[in-house]
Amino acid sequence: MSNSIYRVFTENLGGTNVEEFVGNVGEVFYDPEVGDLRVSDGSTAGGLHLTGGGGAPWVRPADWLEMPTVSETEQKFVGLFAVYDTPENFIAVYFEGDYTVDWGDGVIDNISGGNKVQHSYVWSDISSDTLTSEGYRQVLVTVTPQSGQNLTIMDLTVRHDNVNTSSQSTTPWLDLAVSMPNAGAGGSLRFCGYEYGLNGNGYLFDVQRIIIIHAGGMTDFTECFYTFTSLRKVEILKSPSADNFRYLFDYCTALTDVTLSDTASVTDMSNMFSACIALTTVPLFNTASVTNMSSMFANCYALTTVPLFNTASVTDMSNMFSACIALTTVPQFVTSSVTNMSSMFNSCTNLQTGALSGTKVNISYSNCLLGRPAIVDIFNGLATVGFGTMGEGTQTISIAYNYGVSDLISTDYDIATNKGWNVTT
């Protein structure tokens, strides 16, 4: 990343030292002394680093209690929970289906389905052997169905009666694993309360890893992990009924490691990774049924590239990579079905290659970092869109403010204009 590309963001600093600058959420700024790009989260002095470390693999803390193995055939929830030297160690869960909760401190509760159960921990009751370097002790909470019962709904958004629900207090879950092959449709595994209109929507601010071994019949994953700002690693291994991944990881600002193994039926991935500012890339996953990828990676400031997704069914790519300021290349996606590509590459100031295949609608590559060969490749990937009654082009491509524009020759422009495109520079 050259200094000249990002120096504009130093305007946000004013006279403030970079290590002290806080700024507003999403503001990006550049430290020319060390060549470091940073983004503001609205509270951290010096911001969050986007270069020189984003995307580092998550390493589970060595002093955490070991999580038991949970198989896809089991009905089981296991969560690692932090207990502090305070009287306010409150916890509550809700499951449908008669269930048993082992709180990990010697207390076991048997609950009839459809009822919340709550508990409070006493610091002195938790073994000092579980003390971590962060100063908390730990318990493993386990939920299983009673004999002959099925777990159909899990809800971690419920609050202990002593928790003030008007505030965004957090329950200090650290590591979660759940398998519910009999889960119902809709949002049957509830981690975040935002979509249910609950106060304190980012209730799991401390959780660093979530593994969904089997999601059963769950169809709607909308905002499932919204604003989980400590979440580093997610694995969704079996989600055979999933059709909606909208806003799934929205504002998961620490997320770097994602595994999605069962996405064949998902149709909507809009805003799926929006504002995942630490994410540098994602693995290839099945997108054959997806129609909506609008804002899928919007504001992923550290994202450098993505794999060649199957985009044959996608109709909306608007804002797909908006403000992906570290993005250098995208593969040649099939775009022949896309009807909306507005602002797809808005503020992708480091994009160096971006040719697509079969583009039929207006598209802009303005203010990218495209040289002449990359622009020619883009022209070659455009579909023939035809001409108006006066022989004018019917669609427009903007390549303004790319350094390669000055090197283009007339035959380069002809590649696009002969297909019915207007080219704006």
TIMISE-827711 format. One line per field, with one value per residue (C-alpha): residue number from 1; residue in one letter; y, x, z. Coordinates in Angstrom, 2 decimals, always signed. Each point is the difference from the previous one (the first is absolute). Layout:
BEGIN
num = c(NUM_...)
residu = c(A_...)
py = c(Y_...)
px = c(X_...)
pz = c(Z_...)
//
This chain:
BEGIN
num = c(1_2_3_4_5_6_7_8_9_10_11_12_13_14_15_16_17_18_19_20_21_22_23_24_25_26_27_28_29_30_31_32_33_34_35_36_37_38_39_40_41_42_43_44_45_46_47_48_49_50_51_52_53_54_55_56_57_58_59_60_61_62_63_64_65_66_67_68_69_70_71_72_73_74_75_76_77_78_79_80_81_82_83_84_85_86_87_88_89_90_91_92_93_94_95_96_97_98_99_100_101_102_103_104_105_106_107_108_109_110_111_112_113_114_115_116_117_118_119_120_121_122_123_124_125_126_127_128_129_130_131_132_133_134_135_136_137_138_139_140_141_142_143_144_145_146_147_148_149_150_151_152_153_154_155_156_157_158_159_160_161_162_163_164_165_166_167_168_169_170_171_172_173_174_175_176_177_178_179_180_181_182_183_184_185_186_187_188_189_190_191_192_193_194_195_196_197_198_199_200_201_202_203_204_205_206_207_208_209_210_211_212_213_214_215_216_217_218_219_220_221_222_223_224_225_226_227_228_229_230_231_232_233_234_235_236_237_238_239_240_241_242_243_244_245_246_247_248_249_250_251_252_253_254_255_256_257_258_259_260_261_262_263_264_265_266_267_268_269_270_271_272_273_274_275_276_277_278_279_280_281_282_283_284_285_286_287_288_289_290_291_292_293_294_295_296_297_298_299_300_301_302_303_304_305_306_307_308_309_310_311_312_313_314_315_316_317_318_319_320_321_322_323_324_325_326_327_328_329_330_331_332_333_334_335_336_337_338_339_340_341_342_343_344_345_346_347_348_349_350_351_352_353_354_355_356_357_358_359_360_361_362_363_364_365_366_367_368_369_370_371_372_373_374_375_376_377_378_379_380_381_382_383_384_385_386_387_388_389_390_391_392_393_394_395_396_397_398_399_400_401_402_403_404_405_406_407_408_409_410_411_412_413_414_415_416_417_418_419_420_421_422_423_424_425)
residu = c(M_S_N_S_I_Y_R_V_F_T_E_N_L_G_G_T_N_V_E_E_F_V_G_N_V_G_E_V_F_Y_D_P_E_V_G_D_L_R_V_S_D_G_S_T_A_G_G_L_H_L_T_G_G_G_G_A_P_W_V_R_P_A_D_W_L_E_M_P_T_V_S_E_T_E_Q_K_F_V_G_L_F_A_V_Y_D_T_P_E_N_F_I_A_V_Y_F_E_G_D_Y_T_V_D_W_G_D_G_V_I_D_N_I_S_G_G_N_K_V_Q_H_S_Y_V_W_S_D_I_S_S_D_T_L_T_S_E_G_Y_R_Q_V_L_V_T_V_T_P_Q_S_G_Q_N_L_T_I_M_D_L_T_V_R_H_D_N_V_N_T_S_S_Q_S_T_T_P_W_L_D_L_A_V_S_M_P_N_A_G_A_G_G_S_L_R_F_C_G_Y_E_Y_G_L_N_G_N_G_Y_L_F_D_V_Q_R_I_I_I_I_H_A_G_G_M_T_D_F_T_E_C_F_Y_T_F_T_S_L_R_K_V_E_I_L_K_S_P_S_A_D_N_F_R_Y_L_F_D_Y_C_T_A_L_T_D_V_T_L_S_D_T_A_S_V_T_D_M_S_N_M_F_S_A_C_I_A_L_T_T_V_P_L_F_N_T_A_S_V_T_N_M_S_S_M_F_A_N_C_Y_A_L_T_T_V_P_L_F_N_T_A_S_V_T_D_M_S_N_M_F_S_A_C_I_A_L_T_T_V_P_Q_F_V_T_S_S_V_T_N_M_S_S_M_F_N_S_C_T_N_L_Q_T_G_A_L_S_G_T_K_V_N_I_S_Y_S_N_C_L_L_G_R_P_A_I_V_D_I_F_N_G_L_A_T_V_G_F_G_T_M_G_E_G_T_Q_T_I_S_I_A_Y_N_Y_G_V_S_D_L_I_S_T_D_Y_D_I_A_T_N_K_G_W_N_V_T_T)
py = c(+0.00_+3.22_+3.01_+2.17_-2.13_+0.49_+3.32_+1.64_-1.70_+1.86_+2.96_-1.68_+0.27_+3.76_+0.81_-3.10_-2.59_-3.22_-2.02_+2.24_+0.48_-1.58_+1.44_-1.32_-3.61_-0.95_+2.92_-1.24_+1.72_-0.53_+0.17_+1.07_-0.57_-3.77_-0.51_-1.25_+0.23_+0.19_+0.27_+1.56_-2.08_+3.14_-0.70_-1.48_+2.54_-0.52_-1.99_-3.56_-1.09_-1.04_-0.70_-2.19_-2.46_-0.09_-3.54_-1.71_-3.43_-0.19_-1.90_-1.31_+1.19_-2.77_+0.61_-0.49_-3.19_-2.57_-0.28_-3.51_-1.39_+0.37_-2.12_+0.87_-2.82_+1.34_+2.52_+2.02_+3.49_+0.69_+3.45_+1.27_+2.76_+2.53_+0.57_+3.19_+1.05_+1.89_-0.75_+0.51_-3.27_-0.47_-2.43_-1.15_-2.29_-1.15_-3.21_-1.64_-3.66_-1.21_+0.46_-0.36_+2.69_-0.81_+3.40_-1.28_+0.96_-3.11_+1.26_-1.84_+1.14_-1.97_+2.32_-0.51_+1.21_+3.55_+1.44_+2.20_-1.20_+2.29_-0.33_+2.08_-0.96_+0.66_+0.69_-2.05_-3.04_-0.23_-1.82_+2.26_-2.50_+1.54_+3.50_+1.54_+2.61_+2.41_-0.29_-2.00_-3.56_-2.35_-2.51_-2.23_+0.21_-3.00_-0.33_-3.31_-1.20_-2.17_-3.56_-0.14_+3.77_+2.12_+3.39_+2.12_+3.57_+1.51_+3.60_+1.63_+3.48_-0.50_+1.92_-0.89_+1.83_+2.05_+1.33_+3.45_-0.65_+3.67_-0.12_-1.83_-2.15_-3.16_-3.63_-1.15_-3.10_-0.69_-3.13_-1.67_-3.28_-1.13_-2.88_-0.01_-2.27_+0.31_+3.80_+1.58_+2.42_+3.75_+1.38_-2.96_+0.51_+3.46_+1.55_+3.68_+1.88_+2.70_-1.66_-0.64_+3.65_-0.59_+2.63_-0.70_-1.78_-0.82_-2.02_-2.32_+2.62_-2.33_-3.20_-0.81_-3.23_-1.52_-3.43_-1.09_-3.71_-0.53_+2.68_-2.42_+1.70_+3.55_+2.12_+3.58_+1.04_+3.74_+2.05_-3.16_+1.41_+3.72_+2.22_-2.91_+2.13_-2.63_-2.83_-1.32_-3.42_-1.49_-3.45_-0.85_-3.62_-1.25_+2.45_-1.99_+2.21_+3.41_+2.47_+3.40_+1.19_+3.73_+2.02_-3.28_+1.43_+3.70_+2.04_-3.04_+2.29_-2.61_-2.87_-1.60_-3.69_-1.38_-3.52_-0.44_-3.59_-0.21_+3.05_-1.62_+1.28_+3.56_+2.65_+3.26_+0.98_+3.75_+1.84_-3.38_+1.22_+3.73_+1.91_-3.09_+2.31_-2.63_-2.46_-0.34_-2.78_-2.73_-3.63_-1.26_-1.11_-1.06_+2.99_-1.78_+1.07_+3.54_+2.83_+2.92_+0.98_+3.70_+1.51_-3.49_+1.34_+3.68_+1.78_-3.01_+2.32_-2.73_-2.29_-0.59_-2.63_-2.56_-3.39_-0.66_-0.43_-1.49_+3.13_-1.37_+0.66_+3.34_+2.97_+2.65_+0.93_+3.62_+1.24_-3.52_+1.26_+3.57_+1.56_-3.10_+2.26_-2.82_-2.09_-0.58_-2.57_-1.79_-3.15_-0.03_-0.46_-0.92_+3.04_-0.81_-0.16_+3.11_+2.93_+2.34_+0.75_+3.53_+0.99_-3.54_+1.25_+3.32_+1.25_-3.10_+2.23_-2.85_-2.22_-1.02_-2.72_-0.29_-1.58_-1.73_-2.20_+0.94_+3.38_+1.51_+2.99_+3.28_-0.41_+2.30_-0.59_+3.65_+0.81_-3.47_-0.82_-1.47_+0.00_-0.26_-3.85_-0.31_+2.46_-1.87_-3.25_+1.64_+1.18_-3.53_-1.41_+2.27_-1.53_+1.42_+2.21_+1.51_+3.54_+2.50_+1.26_+2.74_-2.37_+1.02_-2.39_-1.38_-0.67_+1.94_-1.00_+2.55_-0.36_+3.54_+0.78_-3.16_+0.55_-2.34_+2.20_+2.26_-3.02_-1.23_+0.22_+0.25_-3.72_-0.68_+2.15_-1.73_-3.29_+1.50_+2.47_-2.60_-1.99_+2.92_+1.48_+3.61_+0.46_+2.92_+1.18)
px = c(+0.00_+1.63_-0.12_-1.57_-3.14_-0.92_+1.54_-3.38_-1.21_+2.53_-2.37_-2.03_+2.92_+0.30_+2.71_-0.59_+2.72_-0.96_+0.34_-2.54_-2.51_-3.42_-2.29_-3.37_-0.87_+1.19_+2.39_+3.18_+3.33_+3.58_+3.13_+2.79_+2.68_-0.40_-2.05_-2.99_-3.65_-2.47_-3.75_-1.93_-2.42_-1.16_+1.75_+3.50_+2.83_+2.12_-2.74_+0.20_+2.87_-0.98_+3.45_+2.69_-2.20_-3.57_-1.17_+2.36_-1.38_-1.74_+1.85_-2.09_+1.45_+2.05_-1.46_-3.60_-1.76_-0.11_-3.31_-1.46_-0.61_-3.58_-1.15_-2.60_-2.26_-0.12_-2.44_+2.32_+1.15_+3.34_+1.21_+3.11_-1.00_+2.17_-0.58_+1.37_+0.75_-3.27_-3.49_-1.52_+0.80_-3.46_-0.96_-3.24_-0.93_-3.19_-0.65_-3.15_-0.31_+0.47_+3.67_+2.73_+2.58_+3.29_+1.30_+3.52_+0.18_-1.66_-3.57_-2.29_-3.51_-2.72_-2.34_-3.27_+0.13_-0.93_+1.28_+2.99_+2.48_+2.44_+2.95_+2.62_+3.58_+1.99_+3.68_+1.18_-1.99_+1.99_+3.32_+3.04_+1.58_-2.17_+1.44_+1.18_+2.62_-2.90_-1.09_-3.22_-0.83_-1.95_-2.82_-1.33_-3.77_-1.68_-3.60_-1.49_-3.56_-1.73_-0.87_-2.26_+0.15_+1.34_+1.65_-1.80_+0.85_+3.03_-0.04_+3.05_-1.52_-2.12_+1.08_+0.35_-2.67_+2.69_+1.45_-1.12_-1.49_+0.12_+3.79_+2.27_+1.60_+1.70_-0.06_+3.64_-0.24_+3.43_-0.29_-3.21_-0.84_-3.52_-1.57_-3.80_-0.97_-3.66_-0.03_-3.05_-0.31_+0.51_+2.64_+0.00_+3.55_-0.02_+3.33_-0.84_-3.12_+0.07_-2.39_-2.45_-0.11_+1.81_+2.08_+3.70_+0.06_+3.72_-0.43_+2.93_+2.73_+2.66_-0.45_+3.02_-1.06_-3.34_-0.39_-3.38_+0.40_-3.59_-2.66_-2.82_-2.92_+1.15_-0.70_+0.68_+3.48_-0.69_+2.23_+0.85_+3.31_-0.67_+2.55_+1.83_+3.12_+2.29_-1.01_+3.06_-0.98_-3.29_-0.74_-3.46_+0.38_-3.53_-2.75_-2.03_-3.11_+1.67_-1.29_+0.79_+3.47_-0.81_+2.20_+1.28_+3.36_-0.87_+2.41_+1.97_+3.02_+2.52_-1.09_+2.86_-0.86_-3.21_-1.05_-3.32_-0.51_-3.69_-1.32_-1.52_-3.52_+0.89_-1.50_+0.76_+3.54_-0.54_+2.12_+1.26_+3.50_-0.65_+2.37_+2.12_+2.98_+2.63_-0.96_+2.65_-1.61_-2.64_+0.01_-1.97_-3.51_-3.05_-1.85_-1.81_-3.45_+0.88_-1.84_+0.90_+3.61_-0.63_+2.43_+1.29_+3.48_-0.77_+2.43_+2.30_+2.99_+2.67_-1.44_+2.58_-1.68_-2.81_-0.33_-1.85_-3.54_-2.73_-1.97_-2.08_-3.28_+0.91_-2.12_+1.17_+3.67_-0.58_+2.58_+1.44_+3.54_-0.76_+2.84_+2.18_+3.02_+2.59_-1.61_+2.54_-1.69_-3.28_-0.40_-1.97_-3.49_-2.80_-2.30_-2.36_-3.05_+0.84_-2.41_+1.46_+3.73_-0.24_+2.96_+1.35_+3.60_-0.65_+3.17_+2.01_+3.04_+2.51_-1.83_+2.45_-1.93_-3.77_-1.07_-3.39_-1.84_-3.25_-0.74_-3.16_-0.81_+1.61_+3.14_+2.67_+3.69_+0.66_+2.85_+1.52_+3.63_-0.42_+2.70_-0.64_+0.17_-2.54_-2.37_+0.25_-0.77_-3.07_-1.15_+0.47_-2.23_-2.94_-3.03_-1.41_-2.90_-1.01_-0.75_-2.82_-2.09_+2.54_+2.94_+0.98_+1.24_-2.58_+2.18_+2.83_+3.31_+2.06_+3.76_+0.68_+3.02_+1.96_+3.62_-0.31_-2.58_+2.71_+1.64_-3.13_-0.13_-3.05_-0.14_-0.19_-3.12_-1.42_-0.15_-2.70_-1.69_-0.47_-2.08_-2.31_+1.77_+0.61_+3.40_+0.44_+3.41)
pz = c(+0.00_-1.06_+2.27_-2.70_-0.16_+3.63_+0.92_-0.52_+3.17_+2.14_-0.25_+2.75_+2.42_+0.06_+2.51_+2.12_+0.45_-1.79_+3.22_+1.74_-2.80_+0.56_-2.67_-1.10_-0.78_-3.49_-0.52_-1.62_+0.58_-0.96_+2.15_-2.38_+2.64_-0.07_-3.16_+1.97_-1.01_+2.86_+0.52_+2.85_+2.06_+1.76_+3.30_-0.35_+0.08_-3.09_-1.72_-1.26_-2.25_-3.52_-1.37_+1.48_+1.87_-1.25_-0.75_+2.46_+0.91_+3.34_+2.70_+2.86_+3.33_+1.58_+3.46_-1.07_+1.10_-2.76_-1.82_-0.35_-3.47_-1.22_-2.95_-2.63_+1.21_+3.56_+1.40_+2.16_+0.89_+1.68_+0.96_+1.74_+2.41_+1.85_+3.72_+1.54_+3.58_+0.21_+1.34_-3.47_-1.79_-1.48_-2.75_-1.63_-2.90_-1.68_-1.90_-1.33_+0.84_+3.59_+0.77_+2.60_+0.75_+1.68_+1.07_+0.55_+3.69_+1.39_-0.59_-2.42_-0.94_-1.80_-1.88_-1.81_-3.61_-0.84_+3.28_+0.66_+2.59_+1.77_+2.32_+1.79_+0.77_+3.16_-0.63_+2.98_-1.19_-3.24_+0.15_+0.07_-2.40_-2.74_+0.49_-3.27_-0.76_-0.64_+3.63_-0.29_+0.98_-2.29_-0.14_-2.76_-0.38_-1.63_-1.20_-1.12_-0.60_+2.56_-0.99_-3.04_-0.54_-2.88_+0.15_-2.62_+1.00_+1.75_+1.21_+1.57_-0.16_+3.12_+3.08_+3.63_+2.01_+1.74_-3.26_-1.07_-3.45_-0.96_-0.17_-2.41_+2.67_-1.15_+1.07_+0.00_-2.14_-1.49_-2.15_-1.23_-1.72_-0.83_-1.88_-0.40_-2.90_+1.04_+0.05_-1.56_-2.91_+0.19_+2.36_+2.35_+1.28_+1.52_+0.89_-0.58_+1.03_-2.66_-2.41_+2.85_+1.04_+3.28_+1.74_+0.21_-3.36_+0.10_+3.19_-0.67_-0.20_+1.49_-1.99_-2.18_-1.70_-1.00_-1.55_-1.33_-0.61_-1.18_-0.41_-0.80_-1.76_+0.71_-3.07_+1.05_+1.18_-0.36_+2.33_+1.90_+1.27_-0.43_+1.81_+1.64_+0.15_+1.61_-2.32_-1.81_-1.35_-1.21_-1.36_-1.37_-1.01_-0.76_-0.90_-2.54_+0.15_+0.09_-2.58_+1.52_+1.06_-0.07_+2.37_+1.47_+1.12_-0.16_+2.16_+1.16_+0.08_+1.22_-2.25_-1.96_-0.38_-1.54_-1.02_-1.81_-1.12_-0.90_-1.88_-3.08_+0.74_+1.03_-2.30_+1.83_+1.09_-0.01_+2.59_+1.15_+0.93_+0.07_+2.33_+0.74_+0.11_+0.94_-2.74_-2.73_-2.03_+0.25_-1.12_-2.96_+0.93_-2.00_-1.45_-2.82_+1.26_+1.05_-1.74_+2.25_+0.77_+0.54_+2.54_+0.72_+0.84_+0.46_+2.33_+0.28_+0.15_+0.22_-2.69_-2.76_-2.19_-0.12_-1.70_-3.26_+1.29_-2.16_-0.87_-2.87_+1.87_+1.57_-1.04_+2.49_+0.56_+1.01_+2.52_+0.15_+0.67_+0.97_+2.04_-0.23_-0.04_+0.17_-2.76_-2.76_-2.23_-0.61_-2.08_-3.23_+1.40_-2.40_+0.03_-2.85_+2.32_+2.00_-0.37_+2.62_+0.31_+1.38_+2.19_-0.18_+0.21_+1.72_+1.75_-0.97_-0.32_-0.19_-2.52_-2.73_-1.86_-0.24_-3.28_+0.13_-2.49_-1.69_+1.64_-1.50_+2.22_+1.00_+2.04_+1.40_+0.64_+0.81_+2.37_-0.09_-0.76_-3.47_-2.65_-3.72_-0.16_+2.83_-1.66_-3.32_+1.81_+1.50_-3.44_-1.38_+2.75_-0.81_-1.69_-3.21_+1.05_-3.34_-1.09_+0.29_-2.87_-0.71_+0.10_+3.50_+2.69_+2.37_+3.06_+1.61_+1.53_+1.92_+0.23_+1.22_+2.17_-0.79_-0.95_-3.00_-1.75_-1.43_-1.66_-1.80_-3.79_-2.24_-0.75_+3.74_+0.27_-3.08_+1.90_+2.23_-2.32_-2.75_+2.49_+0.74_+3.02_+0.86_+1.63_+2.40_+1.10)
//
